[in-house]
Amino acid sequence: MHEMSIAMNIVDIAVQTAQKNGAHKINSITVEIGALSGVVPEALEFCFEAATKETMAEGCRLEIVYLKAQAECSGCGFKFETDQFLNLCPQCGEQVFAAGGQQLQVKAINVD
């Protein structure tokens, strides 16, 4: 399960950032996860508690913002959200590839 290493990296980023800014405790971490990132949000949540043990983030809340990918049909120009790499345009039936939706980033850290 690669979500454990992702959770550990998120905690490392948050702790380093908090320490650089003189914080003593991390209350919450907000991450953005794209629909095409390959990360399973439920698995990440499951691993997160273990990843925070014995760190300044222990007991903090993980807030996940789930982002869908965007697709634009080159045939008719129709734009739509998707959670798949390959789609059929709902407007004209043309084959469409998704753009974006692969991000995974720490967006915010709430500290004391």
Residue, then its C-alpha position, 0 to 999 in steps of 0.5 A: m500500500h503506497e498510501m503509507s509512504i505518502a502519508m509519511n511524506i505528508v507528515d514530514i512536509a508538514v512537520q518541517t514547515a511547522q518547525k521552520n515557522g516556530a510552531h509547536k503543534i500541528n492541528s490539521i493538514t489539508v491535502e488536495i488529491g486529484a482523481l487521477s493521482g492513483v491515491v485512494p483517499e480512504a487508504l490515506e486516511f487509514c495510514f495517516e494516524a500511524a504516520t503522525k505517531e510521536t510527531m508534532a502532528e500526532g492527533c491532527r486532522l487530515e482534510i482531503v480536498y478531492l479534485k476531478a480531472q478536466a477534459e475538453c473535446s477536441g472535436c466539439g470543444f465541450k468541457f467536462e469533469t471526469d475521474q477517468f483518463l480516457n472518456l467519450c465526449p458526452q456531447c459528440g461521442e469523440q474519444v477524449f483524454a483527461a487533463g490534470g487530476q494527477q496532483l497530490q499536494v499539501k495545501a494548508i497546515n494549521v498550527d499552534 
